[in-house]
Each structure stands twice: as structure tokens, then as C-alpha cells.
Amino acid sequence: MKTLLIVVASIGLFSITPSQSTTAYICNSPSAKKYHYSKTCRGLQKCTHEIKKTTVDSAKKSGYTVCLIES
């Protein structure tokens, strides 16, 4: 019985994956090319345009790539 419990518990632990944030932030500038997981990312500090909240999927589809500071 203990063995069964250990096996079941182990399977549960391995099936848990860290959730990746699906929220992304982009600088709404024509020259912006990166998306950021955090609105307070260093990479967004120089943005003089509006910072827009979007999803990672939407940012990728629009041609943005992840910020190198956060990758």
C-alpha cells in the first residue's frame, strides 16, 4: 500500500509544470520588437509610448520576440 501511495504521489509531482504567464507587455512604438512578462521590466523603462497589456500568443503573432533580460 505504501508503494502504491508513493507511486501515485510521484506521478502527481511530475505532472505539475510551472505555469508560464500568458500576459505580456509591449511598448506601443513602431520600432518596438520585444514583449515583456513584467510591466516593470528594465527593457520597458525607455518606452516613451503607451505600454499595452496583451497575451504572449498575440505578441508572438504580431512579430514580437521575448525580451532578452527576461528570457
N, C-alpha and C positions, 0 to 999 in steps of 0.2 A: 504494500500500500504506500509506503514511504517513497519507493522508487517511482511509482505512478505519479505521485504528487510532485516530485522533483522534475520529472519529465514534462508534466503539464505546465509547471511554473517556468521552466526553461523555454518552452515554446512561446509562452506569453511574453517573456523578456525579449526574445529575438524578433518578435513580430512588431514590437514598438519601435517606430522610427521617429527621429526628431522632426517636428513639424517645421517646414520652411515657411517663412512669412510670405503670403501671397500679395501683400501690399508693397507697392513701390512708389518712389517719389522721383519726379523728373523736373528739371528746370525747363520751363516753357519758353525756351530760346531757340531760334533757328539753328544755332551752332551746337546745341547740346546733343551729346551722343550716349550718355550713360544714365542708368537708373540706379537708384539707391534704396536700400532696405530701411534706412532711418532718415527721418526728416532733418535730423541734427548731424548728419554725416559731414565730415570735413570737406568732402568733394562738392557739397552744395553751398558752402559758405560764400563763394564768389558769385553765385547766381544773383543777377540783378533783376531778373524777371520773376513772374509768378512761379511758385513751386506747386506742381499739381500732384495730387494723390491719384494713383491708378493701380492696376494689378501688374504683376510680373509678366504674365502672359501677354497682356495688352502692350506693355512696354517693349517686349521682345518682338511682337508682331509689327510694331512701329519702327523697328530697326535699332532700338537702344540695346546696349550691352551693359553688363553689371559693372559697377564702379570697382576699380582695382583696389581701392582702400578696403572694401568690404568683402572681397572675394576670397 
